[in-house]
């Protein structure tokens, strides 16, 4: 496999990631609507910690910090999305 083929592979993965990111943000909006309807706070640190614990348990040791950083950013973006609903 040459560099161009590897880059095409990355491009395909990026397309999937963008699709999933959009789906996650739309679901975050629906979560926000539910939370607002039921007077539930947007920020749930216990839930975020639970998610981080579960997800970091699924990756190799050397990627745990990166997965944690990725999801901390996703949580922040999701909260921002939810606060604007």
PDB file of N, CA, C and O in Angstrom, chain B, residues numbered from 101:
ATOM      1  N   UNK B 101       0.848  -1.183   0.000  1.00  0.00           N
ATOM      2  CA  UNK B 101       0.000   0.000   0.000  1.00  0.00           C
ATOM      3  C   UNK B 101       0.892   1.244   0.000  1.00  0.00           C
ATOM      4  O   UNK B 101       1.863   1.321   0.753  1.00  0.00           O
ATOM      5  N   UNK B 102       0.553   2.214  -0.849  1.00  0.00           N
ATOM      6  CA  UNK B 102       1.354   3.434  -0.887  1.00  0.00           C
ATOM      7  C   UNK B 102       0.685   4.544  -0.072  1.00  0.00           C
ATOM      8  O   UNK B 102      -0.412   4.371   0.459  1.00  0.00           O
ATOM      9  N   UNK B 103       1.366   5.678   0.014  1.00  0.00           N
ATOM     10  CA  UNK B 103       0.895   6.789   0.841  1.00  0.00           C
ATOM     11  C   UNK B 103      -0.469   7.303   0.387  1.00  0.00           C
ATOM     12  O   UNK B 103      -1.324   7.602   1.221  1.00  0.00           O
ATOM     13  N   UNK B 104      -0.679   7.407  -0.907  1.00  0.00           N
ATOM     14  CA  UNK B 104      -1.963   7.893  -1.416  1.00  0.00           C
ATOM     15  C   UNK B 104      -3.114   6.964  -1.018  1.00  0.00           C
ATOM     16  O   UNK B 104      -4.201   7.428  -0.675  1.00  0.00           O
ATOM     17  N   UNK B 105      -2.874   5.676  -1.066  1.00  0.00           N
ATOM     18  CA  UNK B 105      -3.897   4.705  -0.665  1.00  0.00           C
ATOM     19  C   UNK B 105      -4.198   4.828   0.835  1.00  0.00           C
ATOM     20  O   UNK B 105      -5.352   4.759   1.257  1.00  0.00           O
ATOM     21  N   UNK B 106      -3.160   5.006   1.611  1.00  0.00           N
ATOM     22  CA  UNK B 106      -3.345   5.183   3.053  1.00  0.00           C
ATOM     23  C   UNK B 106      -4.127   6.466   3.344  1.00  0.00           C
ATOM     24  O   UNK B 106      -4.992   6.487   4.220  1.00  0.00           O
ATOM     25  N   UNK B 107      -3.821   7.519   2.615  1.00  0.00           N
ATOM     26  CA  UNK B 107      -4.541   8.782   2.794  1.00  0.00           C
ATOM     27  C   UNK B 107      -6.012   8.643   2.400  1.00  0.00           C
ATOM     28  O   UNK B 107      -6.885   9.211   3.055  1.00  0.00           O
ATOM     29  N   UNK B 108      -6.287   7.898   1.342  1.00  0.00           N
ATOM     30  CA  UNK B 108      -7.675   7.645   0.951  1.00  0.00           C
ATOM     31  C   UNK B 108      -8.418   6.876   2.045  1.00  0.00           C
ATOM     32  O   UNK B 108      -9.593   7.125   2.311  1.00  0.00           O
ATOM     33  N   UNK B 109      -7.717   5.951   2.662  1.00  0.00           N
ATOM     34  CA  UNK B 109      -8.298   5.192   3.770  1.00  0.00           C
ATOM     35  C   UNK B 109      -8.645   6.128   4.932  1.00  0.00           C
ATOM     36  O   UNK B 109      -9.724   6.024   5.515  1.00  0.00           O
ATOM     37  N   UNK B 110      -7.733   7.035   5.262  1.00  0.00           N
ATOM     38  CA  UNK B 110      -7.984   8.035   6.308  1.00  0.00           C
ATOM     39  C   UNK B 110      -9.164   8.919   5.921  1.00  0.00           C
ATOM     40  O   UNK B 110     -10.016   9.218   6.758  1.00  0.00           O
ATOM     41  N   UNK B 111      -9.218   9.338   4.655  1.00  0.00           N
ATOM     42  CA  UNK B 111     -10.338  10.176   4.192  1.00  0.00           C
ATOM     43  C   UNK B 111     -11.681   9.475   4.378  1.00  0.00           C
ATOM     44  O   UNK B 111     -12.659  10.100   4.787  1.00  0.00           O
ATOM     45  N   UNK B 112     -11.726   8.193   4.083  1.00  0.00           N
ATOM     46  CA  UNK B 112     -12.968   7.417   4.263  1.00  0.00           C
ATOM     47  C   UNK B 112     -13.355   7.347   5.735  1.00  0.00           C
ATOM     48  O   UNK B 112     -14.528   7.477   6.085  1.00  0.00           O
ATOM     49  N   UNK B 113     -12.378   7.146   6.579  1.00  0.00           N
ATOM     50  CA  UNK B 113     -12.638   7.100   8.023  1.00  0.00           C
ATOM     51  C   UNK B 113     -13.132   8.456   8.499  1.00  0.00           C
ATOM     52  O   UNK B 113     -14.070   8.535   9.292  1.00  0.00           O
ATOM     53  N   UNK B 114     -12.500   9.528   8.015  1.00  0.00           N
ATOM     54  CA  UNK B 114     -12.927  10.876   8.397  1.00  0.00           C
ATOM     55  C   UNK B 114     -14.378  11.137   7.992  1.00  0.00           C
ATOM     56  O   UNK B 114     -15.128  11.755   8.748  1.00  0.00           O
ATOM     57  N   UNK B 115     -14.774  10.679   6.823  1.00  0.00           N
ATOM     58  CA  UNK B 115     -16.160  10.841   6.386  1.00  0.00           C
ATOM     59  C   UNK B 115     -17.120  10.147   7.349  1.00  0.00           C
ATOM     60  O   UNK B 115     -18.175  10.684   7.684  1.00  0.00           O
ATOM     61  N   UNK B 116     -16.746   8.963   7.783  1.00  0.00           N
ATOM     62  CA  UNK B 116     -17.572   8.228   8.746  1.00  0.00           C
ATOM     63  C   UNK B 116     -17.633   8.960  10.084  1.00  0.00           C
ATOM     64  O   UNK B 116     -18.692   9.056  10.705  1.00  0.00           O
ATOM     65  N   UNK B 117     -16.480   9.476  10.518  1.00  0.00           N
ATOM     66  CA  UNK B 117     -16.433  10.201  11.787  1.00  0.00           C
ATOM     67  C   UNK B 117     -17.320  11.445  11.749  1.00  0.00           C
ATOM     68  O   UNK B 117     -18.029  11.733  12.713  1.00  0.00           O
ATOM     69  N   UNK B 118     -17.280  12.181  10.636  1.00  0.00           N
ATOM     70  CA  UNK B 118     -18.106  13.382  10.508  1.00  0.00           C
ATOM     71  C   UNK B 118     -19.584  13.015  10.559  1.00  0.00           C
ATOM     72  O   UNK B 118     -20.373  13.684  11.228  1.00  0.00           O
ATOM     73  N   UNK B 119     -19.952  11.965   9.861  1.00  0.00           N
ATOM     74  CA  UNK B 119     -21.349  11.509   9.872  1.00  0.00           C
ATOM     75  C   UNK B 119     -21.773  11.159  11.305  1.00  0.00           C
ATOM     76  O   UNK B 119     -22.850  11.557  11.750  1.00  0.00           O
ATOM     77  N   UNK B 120     -20.942  10.430  12.009  1.00  0.00           N
ATOM     78  CA  UNK B 120     -21.248  10.047  13.385  1.00  0.00           C
ATOM     79  C   UNK B 120     -21.260  11.249  14.322  1.00  0.00           C
ATOM     80  O   UNK B 120     -22.075  11.309  15.243  1.00  0.00           O
ATOM     81  N   UNK B 121     -20.363  12.204  14.095  1.00  0.00           N
ATOM     82  CA  UNK B 121     -20.343  13.419  14.902  1.00  0.00           C
ATOM     83  C   UNK B 121     -21.656  14.184  14.733  1.00  0.00           C
ATOM     84  O   UNK B 121     -22.257  14.618  15.716  1.00  0.00           O
ATOM     85  N   UNK B 122     -22.095  14.347  13.493  1.00  0.00           N
ATOM     86  CA  UNK B 122     -23.363  15.036  13.233  1.00  0.00           C
ATOM     87  C   UNK B 122     -24.519  14.306  13.914  1.00  0.00           C
ATOM     88  O   UNK B 122     -25.396  14.933  14.508  1.00  0.00           O
ATOM     89  N   UNK B 123     -24.512  13.006  13.823  1.00  0.00           N
ATOM     90  CA  UNK B 123     -25.554  12.192  14.460  1.00  0.00           C
ATOM     91  C   UNK B 123     -25.525  12.374  15.978  1.00  0.00           C
ATOM     92  O   UNK B 123     -26.572  12.479  16.618  1.00  0.00           O
ATOM     93  N   UNK B 124     -24.327  12.412  16.542  1.00  0.00           N
ATOM     94  CA  UNK B 124     -24.191  12.588  17.995  1.00  0.00           C
ATOM     95  C   UNK B 124     -24.713  13.960  18.431  1.00  0.00           C
ATOM     96  O   UNK B 124     -25.400  14.075  19.446  1.00  0.00           O
ATOM     97  N   UNK B 125     -24.385  14.990  17.662  1.00  0.00           N
ATOM     98  CA  UNK B 125     -24.837  16.338  18.014  1.00  0.00           C
ATOM     99  C   UNK B 125     -26.359  16.464  17.895  1.00  0.00           C
ATOM    100  O   UNK B 125     -26.988  17.123  18.723  1.00  0.00           O
ATOM    101  N   UNK B 126     -26.945  15.853  16.892  1.00  0.00           N
ATOM    102  CA  UNK B 126     -28.405  15.879  16.755  1.00  0.00           C
ATOM    103  C   UNK B 126     -29.066  15.140  17.918  1.00  0.00           C
ATOM    104  O   UNK B 126     -30.098  15.576  18.430  1.00  0.00           O
ATOM    105  N   UNK B 127     -28.480  14.043  18.325  1.00  0.00           N
ATOM    106  CA  UNK B 127     -29.002  13.307  19.474  1.00  0.00           C
ATOM    107  C   UNK B 127     -28.841  14.131  20.748  1.00  0.00           C
ATOM    108  O   UNK B 127     -29.700  14.092  21.628  1.00  0.00           O
ATOM    109  N   UNK B 128     -27.745  14.874  20.847  1.00  0.00           N
ATOM    110  CA  UNK B 128     -27.546  15.767  21.998  1.00  0.00           C
ATOM    111  C   UNK B 128     -28.665  16.801  22.085  1.00  0.00           C
ATOM    112  O   UNK B 128     -29.128  17.135  23.176  1.00  0.00           O
ATOM    113  N   UNK B 129     -29.089  17.298  20.945  1.00  0.00           N
ATOM    114  CA  UNK B 129     -30.211  18.250  20.938  1.00  0.00           C
ATOM    115  C   UNK B 129     -31.481  17.602  21.476  1.00  0.00           C
ATOM    116  O   UNK B 129     -32.227  18.212  22.241  1.00  0.00           O
ATOM    117  N   UNK B 130     -31.716  16.357  21.067  1.00  0.00           N
ATOM    118  CA  UNK B 130     -32.909  15.656  21.559  1.00  0.00           C
ATOM    119  C   UNK B 130     -32.815  15.389  23.058  1.00  0.00           C
ATOM    120  O   UNK B 130     -33.811  15.469  23.777  1.00  0.00           O
ATOM    121  N   UNK B 131     -31.613  15.072  23.520  1.00  0.00           N
ATOM    122  CA  UNK B 131     -31.387  14.888  24.958  1.00  0.00           C
ATOM    123  C   UNK B 131     -31.704  16.188  25.692  1.00  0.00           C
ATOM    124  O   UNK B 131     -32.351  16.176  26.739  1.00  0.00           O
ATOM    125  N   UNK B 132     -31.245  17.305  25.138  1.00  0.00           N
ATOM    126  CA  UNK B 132     -31.479  18.611  25.762  1.00  0.00           C
ATOM    127  C   UNK B 132     -32.965  18.914  25.874  1.00  0.00           C
ATOM    128  O   UNK B 132     -33.429  19.393  26.909  1.00  0.00           O
ATOM    129  N   UNK B 133     -33.703  18.638  24.824  1.00  0.00           N
ATOM    130  CA  UNK B 133     -35.144  18.876  24.861  1.00  0.00           C
ATOM    131  C   UNK B 133     -35.804  18.052  25.962  1.00  0.00           C
ATOM    132  O   UNK B 133     -36.671  18.545  26.685  1.00  0.00           O
ATOM    133  N   UNK B 134     -35.385  16.796  26.081  1.00  0.00           N
ATOM    134  CA  UNK B 134     -35.920  15.934  27.136  1.00  0.00           C
ATOM    135  C   UNK B 134     -35.563  16.489  28.514  1.00  0.00           C
ATOM    136  O   UNK B 134     -36.414  16.583  29.399  1.00  0.00           O
ATOM    137  N   UNK B 135     -34.287  16.855  28.680  1.00  0.00           N
ATOM    138  CA  UNK B 135     -33.826  17.377  29.962  1.00  0.00           C
ATOM    139  C   UNK B 135     -34.578  18.650  30.345  1.00  0.00           C
ATOM    140  O   UNK B 135     -34.994  18.806  31.493  1.00  0.00           O
ATOM    141  N   UNK B 136     -34.750  19.551  29.394  1.00  0.00           N
ATOM    142  CA  UNK B 136     -35.457  20.798  29.684  1.00  0.00           C
ATOM    143  C   UNK B 136     -36.907  20.541  30.038  1.00  0.00           C
ATOM    144  O   UNK B 136     -37.447  21.174  30.945  1.00  0.00           O
ATOM    145  N   UNK B 137     -37.539  19.620  29.336  1.00  0.00           N
ATOM    146  CA  UNK B 137     -38.922  19.271  29.605  1.00  0.00           C
ATOM    147  C   UNK B 137     -39.106  18.699  31.006  1.00  0.00           C
ATOM    148  O   UNK B 137     -40.142  18.900  31.639  1.00  0.00           O
ATOM    149  N   UNK B 138     -38.087  17.984  31.482  1.00  0.00           N
ATOM    150  CA  UNK B 138     -38.147  17.324  32.789  1.00  0.00           C
ATOM    151  C   UNK B 138     -37.306  18.020  33.859  1.00  0.00           C
ATOM    152  O   UNK B 138     -37.052  17.449  34.920  1.00  0.00           O
ATOM    153  N   UNK B 139     -36.879  19.240  33.584  1.00  0.00           N
ATOM    154  CA  UNK B 139     -36.078  20.025  34.536  1.00  0.00           C
ATOM    155  C   UNK B 139     -34.841  19.278  35.048  1.00  0.00           C
ATOM    156  O   UNK B 139     -34.558  19.251  36.246  1.00  0.00           O
ATOM    157  N   UNK B 140     -34.130  18.684  34.120  1.00  0.00           N
ATOM    158  CA  UNK B 140     -32.892  17.962  34.444  1.00  0.00           C
ATOM    159  C   UNK B 140     -31.729  18.835  33.984  1.00  0.00           C
ATOM    160  O   UNK B 140     -31.750  19.344  32.864  1.00  0.00           O
ATOM    161  N   UNK B 141     -30.712  19.016  34.830  1.00  0.00           N
ATOM    162  CA  UNK B 141     -29.565  19.842  34.423  1.00  0.00           C
ATOM    163  C   UNK B 141     -28.856  19.267  33.191  1.00  0.00           C
ATOM    164  O   UNK B 141     -28.788  18.051  33.007  1.00  0.00           O
ATOM    165  N   UNK B 142     -28.339  20.151  32.367  1.00  0.00           N
ATOM    166  CA  UNK B 142     -27.588  19.736  31.177  1.00  0.00           C
ATOM    167  C   UNK B 142     -26.328  18.978  31.583  1.00  0.00           C
ATOM    168  O   UNK B 142     -26.039  17.910  31.042  1.00  0.00           O
ATOM    169  N   UNK B 143     -25.584  19.526  32.527  1.00  0.00           N
ATOM    170  CA  UNK B 143     -24.307  18.938  32.940  1.00  0.00           C
ATOM    171  C   UNK B 143     -24.546  17.838  33.966  1.00  0.00           C
ATOM    172  O   UNK B 143     -25.173  18.058  35.002  1.00  0.00           O
ATOM    173  N   UNK B 144     -24.033  16.649  33.656  1.00  0.00           N
ATOM    174  CA  UNK B 144     -24.144  15.498  34.551  1.00  0.00           C
ATOM    175  C   UNK B 144     -22.750  14.876  34.702  1.00  0.00           C
ATOM    176  O   UNK B 144     -22.398  13.949  33.973  1.00  0.00           O
ATOM    177  N   UNK B 145     -21.961  15.393  35.653  1.00  0.00           N
ATOM    178  CA  UNK B 145     -20.578  14.924  35.774  1.00  0.00           C
ATOM    179  C   UNK B 145     -20.479  13.420  36.065  1.00  0.00           C
ATOM    180  O   UNK B 145     -19.542  12.760  35.615  1.00  0.00           O
ATOM    181  N   UNK B 146     -21.427  12.892  36.805  1.00  0.00           N
ATOM    182  CA  UNK B 146     -21.407  11.457  37.106  1.00  0.00           C
ATOM    183  C   UNK B 146     -21.548  10.639  35.821  1.00  0.00           C
ATOM    184  O   UNK B 146     -20.842   9.649  35.629  1.00  0.00           O
ATOM    185  N   UNK B 147     -22.453  11.052  34.952  1.00  0.00           N
ATOM    186  CA  UNK B 147     -22.664  10.364  33.671  1.00  0.00           C
ATOM    187  C   UNK B 147     -21.421  10.477  32.791  1.00  0.00           C
ATOM    188  O   UNK B 147     -21.020   9.497  32.163  1.00  0.00           O
ATOM    189  N   UNK B 148     -20.814  11.646  32.738  1.00  0.00           N
ATOM    190  CA  UNK B 148     -19.617  11.820  31.921  1.00  0.00           C
ATOM    191  C   UNK B 148     -18.469  10.944  32.421  1.00  0.00           C
ATOM    192  O   UNK B 148     -17.751  10.344  31.621  1.00  0.00           O
ATOM    193  N   UNK B 149     -18.298  10.870  33.727  1.00  0.00           N
ATOM    194  CA  UNK B 149     -17.250  10.020  34.298  1.00  0.00           C
ATOM    195  C   UNK B 149     -17.508   8.552  33.974  1.00  0.00           C
ATOM    196  O   UNK B 149     -16.585   7.802  33.656  1.00  0.00           O
ATOM    197  N   UNK B 150     -18.772   8.153  34.059  1.00  0.00           N
ATOM    198  CA  UNK B 150     -19.150   6.774  33.729  1.00  0.00           C
ATOM    199  C   UNK B 150     -18.806   6.451  32.270  1.00  0.00           C
ATOM    200  O   UNK B 150     -18.260   5.387  31.976  1.00  0.00           O
ATOM    201  N   UNK B 151     -19.126   7.366  31.372  1.00  0.00           N
ATOM    202  CA  UNK B 151     -18.820   7.166  29.949  1.00  0.00           C
ATOM    203  C   UNK B 151     -17.311   7.084  29.737  1.00  0.00           C
ATOM    204  O   UNK B 151     -16.825   6.194  29.039  1.00  0.00           O
ATOM    205  N   UNK B 152     -16.572   8.016  30.339  1.00  0.00           N
ATOM    206  CA  UNK B 152     -15.109   8.003  30.194  1.00  0.00           C
ATOM    207  C   UNK B 152     -14.507   6.695  30.695  1.00  0.00           C
ATOM    208  O   UNK B 152     -13.621   6.124  30.061  1.00  0.00           O
ATOM    209  N   UNK B 153     -14.992   6.237  31.821  1.00  0.00           N
ATOM    210  CA  UNK B 153     -14.487   4.985  32.399  1.00  0.00           C
ATOM    211  C   UNK B 153     -14.755   3.819  31.466  1.00  0.00           C
ATOM    212  O   UNK B 153     -13.875   2.994  31.220  1.00  0.00           O
ATOM    213  N   UNK B 154     -15.979   3.754  30.946  1.00  0.00           N
ATOM    214  CA  UNK B 154     -16.340   2.647  30.049  1.00  0.00           C
ATOM    215  C   UNK B 154     -15.547   2.691  28.749  1.00  0.00           C
ATOM    216  O   UNK B 154     -15.068   1.660  28.277  1.00  0.00           O
ATOM    217  N   UNK B 155     -15.405   3.876  28.171  1.00  0.00           N
ATOM    218  CA  UNK B 155     -14.716   3.978  26.881  1.00  0.00           C
ATOM    219  C   UNK B 155     -13.213   3.767  26.999  1.00  0.00           C
ATOM    220  O   UNK B 155     -12.619   3.098  26.154  1.00  0.00           O
ATOM    221  N   UNK B 156     -12.594   4.320  28.023  1.00  0.00           N
ATOM    222  CA  UNK B 156     -11.148   4.136  28.157  1.00  0.00           C
ATOM    223  C   UNK B 156     -10.800   2.686  28.478  1.00  0.00           C
ATOM    224  O   UNK B 156      -9.677   2.246  28.232  1.00  0.00           O
ATOM    225  N   UNK B 157     -11.750   1.952  29.021  1.00  0.00           N
ATOM    226  CA  UNK B 157     -11.511   0.532  29.287  1.00  0.00           C
ATOM    227  C   UNK B 157     -11.465  -0.283  27.991  1.00  0.00           C
ATOM    228  O   UNK B 157     -10.985  -1.416  27.991  1.00  0.00           O
ATOM    229  N   UNK B 158     -11.953   0.280  26.905  1.00  0.00           N
ATOM    230  CA  UNK B 158     -12.049  -0.444  25.630  1.00  0.00           C
ATOM    231  C   UNK B 158     -10.871  -0.212  24.695  1.00  0.00           C
ATOM    232  O   UNK B 158     -10.799  -0.816  23.624  1.00  0.00           O
ATOM    233  N   UNK B 159      -9.945   0.661  25.093  1.00  0.00           N
ATOM    234  CA  UNK B 159      -8.825   0.975  24.195  1.00  0.00           C
ATOM    235  C   UNK B 159      -7.502   0.551  24.815  1.00  0.00           C
ATOM    236  O   UNK B 159      -7.399   0.303  26.017  1.00  0.00           O
ATOM    237  N   UNK B 160      -6.493   0.477  23.952  1.00  0.00           N
ATOM    238  CA  UNK B 160      -5.153   0.139  24.418  1.00  0.00           C
ATOM    239  C   UNK B 160      -4.670   1.184  25.412  1.00  0.00           C
ATOM    240  O   UNK B 160      -5.063   2.349  25.352  1.00  0.00           O
ATOM    241  N   UNK B 161      -3.814   0.750  26.324  1.00  0.00           N
ATOM    242  CA  UNK B 161      -3.294   1.615  27.386  1.00  0.00           C
ATOM    243  C   UNK B 161      -2.720   2.923  26.846  1.00  0.00           C
ATOM    244  O   UNK B 161      -2.948   3.987  27.422  1.00  0.00           O
ATOM    245  N   UNK B 162      -1.974   2.843  25.737  1.00  0.00           N
ATOM    246  CA  UNK B 162      -1.328   4.037  25.195  1.00  0.00           C
ATOM    247  C   UNK B 162      -2.316   5.018  24.552  1.00  0.00           C
ATOM    248  O   UNK B 162      -1.932   6.137  24.212  1.00  0.00           O
ATOM    249  N   UNK B 163      -3.576   4.618  24.380  1.00  0.00           N
ATOM    250  CA  UNK B 163      -4.582   5.513  23.795  1.00  0.00           C
ATOM    251  C   UNK B 163      -5.591   6.027  24.814  1.00  0.00           C
ATOM    252  O   UNK B 163      -6.452   6.833  24.461  1.00  0.00           O
ATOM    253  N   UNK B 164      -5.512   5.591  26.046  1.00  0.00           N
ATOM    254  CA  UNK B 164      -6.485   5.998  27.064  1.00  0.00           C
ATOM    255  C   UNK B 164      -6.545   7.513  27.248  1.00  0.00           C
ATOM    256  O   UNK B 164      -7.636   8.081  27.313  1.00  0.00           O
ATOM    257  N   UNK B 165      -5.411   8.165  27.330  1.00  0.00           N
ATOM    258  CA  UNK B 165      -5.382   9.619  27.516  1.00  0.00           C
ATOM    259  C   UNK B 165      -5.977  10.335  26.309  1.00  0.00           C
ATOM    260  O   UNK B 165      -6.683  11.332  26.458  1.00  0.00           O
ATOM    261  N   UNK B 166      -5.690   9.825  25.118  1.00  0.00           N
ATOM    262  CA  UNK B 166      -6.227  10.446  23.902  1.00  0.00           C
ATOM    263  C   UNK B 166      -7.739  10.286  23.830  1.00  0.00           C
ATOM    264  O   UNK B 166      -8.447  11.220  23.453  1.00  0.00           O
ATOM    265  N   UNK B 167      -8.232   9.117  24.189  1.00  0.00           N
ATOM    266  CA  UNK B 167      -9.684   8.889  24.188  1.00  0.00           C
ATOM    267  C   UNK B 167     -10.353   9.778  25.234  1.00  0.00           C
ATOM    268  O   UNK B 167     -11.424  10.335  24.992  1.00  0.00           O
ATOM    269  N   UNK B 168      -9.723   9.905  26.381  1.00  0.00           N
ATOM    270  CA  UNK B 168     -10.271  10.783  27.418  1.00  0.00           C
ATOM    271  C   UNK B 168     -10.329  12.225  26.907  1.00  0.00           C
ATOM    272  O   UNK B 168     -11.345  12.899  27.080  1.00  0.00           O
ATOM    273  N   UNK B 169      -9.266  12.696  26.290  1.00  0.00           N
ATOM    274  CA  UNK B 169      -9.233  14.068  25.757  1.00  0.00           C
ATOM    275  C   UNK B 169     -10.290  14.253  24.671  1.00  0.00           C
ATOM    276  O   UNK B 169     -10.981  15.271  24.639  1.00  0.00           O
ATOM    277  N   UNK B 170     -10.413  13.281  23.794  1.00  0.00           N
ATOM    278  CA  UNK B 170     -11.409  13.339  22.724  1.00  0.00           C
ATOM    279  C   UNK B 170     -12.815  13.463  23.297  1.00  0.00           C
ATOM    280  O   UNK B 170     -13.598  14.304  22.855  1.00  0.00           O
ATOM    281  N   UNK B 171     -13.127  12.638  24.266  1.00  0.00           N
ATOM    282  CA  UNK B 171     -14.483  12.648  24.818  1.00  0.00           C
ATOM    283  C   UNK B 171     -14.736  13.846  25.719  1.00  0.00           C
ATOM    284  O   UNK B 171     -15.873  14.304  25.823  1.00  0.00           O
ATOM    285  N   UNK B 172     -13.717  14.355  26.363  1.00  0.00           N
ATOM    286  CA  UNK B 172     -13.907  15.585  27.133  1.00  0.00           C
ATOM    287  C   UNK B 172     -14.317  16.716  26.184  1.00  0.00           C
ATOM    288  O   UNK B 172     -15.190  17.522  26.508  1.00  0.00           O
ATOM    289  N   UNK B 173     -13.682  16.767  25.017  1.00  0.00           N
ATOM    290  CA  UNK B 173     -14.046  17.767  24.024  1.00  0.00           C
ATOM    291  C   UNK B 173     -15.458  17.509  23.485  1.00  0.00           C
ATOM    292  O   UNK B 173     -16.244  18.445  23.334  1.00  0.00           O
ATOM    293  N   UNK B 174     -15.778  16.247  23.197  1.00  0.00           N
ATOM    294  CA  UNK B 174     -17.130  15.917  22.736  1.00  0.00           C
ATOM    295  C   UNK B 174     -18.187  16.289  23.771  1.00  0.00           C
ATOM    296  O   UNK B 174     -19.254  16.789  23.415  1.00  0.00           O
ATOM    297  N   UNK B 175     -17.901  16.051  25.037  1.00  0.00           N
ATOM    298  CA  UNK B 175     -18.848  16.427  26.097  1.00  0.00           C
ATOM    299  C   UNK B 175     -19.055  17.936  26.103  1.00  0.00           C
ATOM    300  O   UNK B 175     -20.180  18.424  26.213  1.00  0.00           O
ATOM    301  N   UNK B 176     -17.951  18.664  25.984  1.00  0.00           N
ATOM    302  CA  UNK B 176     -18.032  20.130  25.980  1.00  0.00           C
ATOM    303  C   UNK B 176     -18.864  20.620  24.791  1.00  0.00           C
ATOM    304  O   UNK B 176     -19.713  21.499  24.940  1.00  0.00           O
ATOM    305  N   UNK B 177     -18.617  20.052  23.628  1.00  0.00           N
ATOM    306  CA  UNK B 177     -19.374  20.425  22.428  1.00  0.00           C
ATOM    307  C   UNK B 177     -20.845  20.037  22.566  1.00  0.00           C
ATOM    308  O   UNK B 177     -21.728  20.784  22.145  1.00  0.00           O
ATOM    309  N   UNK B 178     -21.102  18.890  23.144  1.00  0.00           N
ATOM    310  CA  UNK B 178     -22.483  18.443  23.354  1.00  0.00           C
ATOM    311  C   UNK B 178     -23.221  19.371  24.328  1.00  0.00           C
ATOM    312  O   UNK B 178     -24.371  19.743  24.098  1.00  0.00           O
ATOM    313  N   UNK B 179     -22.542  19.733  25.409  1.00  0.00           N
ATOM    314  CA  UNK B 179     -23.175  20.651  26.370  1.00  0.00           C
ATOM    315  C   UNK B 179     -23.489  21.986  25.711  1.00  0.00           C
ATOM    316  O   UNK B 179     -24.556  22.559  25.933  1.00  0.00           O
ATOM    317  N   UNK B 180     -22.567  22.474  24.910  1.00  0.00           N
ATOM    318  CA  UNK B 180     -22.782  23.730  24.198  1.00  0.00           C
ATOM    319  C   UNK B 180     -23.987  23.615  23.274  1.00  0.00           C
ATOM    320  O   UNK B 180     -24.822  24.518  23.212  1.00  0.00           O
ATOM    321  N   UNK B 181     -24.071  22.519  22.570  1.00  0.00           N
ATOM    322  CA  UNK B 181     -25.194  22.254  21.670  1.00  0.00           C
ATOM    323  C   UNK B 181     -26.499  22.205  22.475  1.00  0.00           C
ATOM    324  O   UNK B 181     -27.520  22.752  22.057  1.00  0.00           O
ATOM    325  N   UNK B 182     -26.446  21.553  23.614  1.00  0.00           N
ATOM    326  CA  UNK B 182     -27.650  21.411  24.445  1.00  0.00           C
ATOM    327  C   UNK B 182     -28.089  22.729  25.036  1.00  0.00           C
ATOM    328  O   UNK B 182     -29.287  22.979  25.164  1.00  0.00           O
ATOM    329  N   UNK B 183     -27.149  23.573  25.398  1.00  0.00           N
ATOM    330  CA  UNK B 183     -27.505  24.854  26.008  1.00  0.00           C
ATOM    331  C   UNK B 183     -28.168  25.809  25.010  1.00  0.00           C
ATOM    332  O   UNK B 183     -28.834  26.766  25.405  1.00  0.00           O
ATOM    333  N   UNK B 184     -27.979  25.541  23.722  1.00  0.00           N
ATOM    334  CA  UNK B 184     -28.565  26.389  22.687  1.00  0.00           C
ATOM    335  C   UNK B 184     -29.902  25.878  22.170  1.00  0.00           C
ATOM    336  O   UNK B 184     -30.427  26.379  21.176  1.00  0.00           O
ATOM    337  N   UNK B 185     -30.443  24.883  22.847  1.00  0.00           N
ATOM    338  CA  UNK B 185     -31.750  24.346  22.425  1.00  0.00           C
ATOM    339  C   UNK B 185     -32.841  25.100  23.157  1.00  0.00           C
ATOM    340  O   UNK B 185     -34.023  24.820  22.961  1.00  0.00           O
TER     341      UNK B 185
END
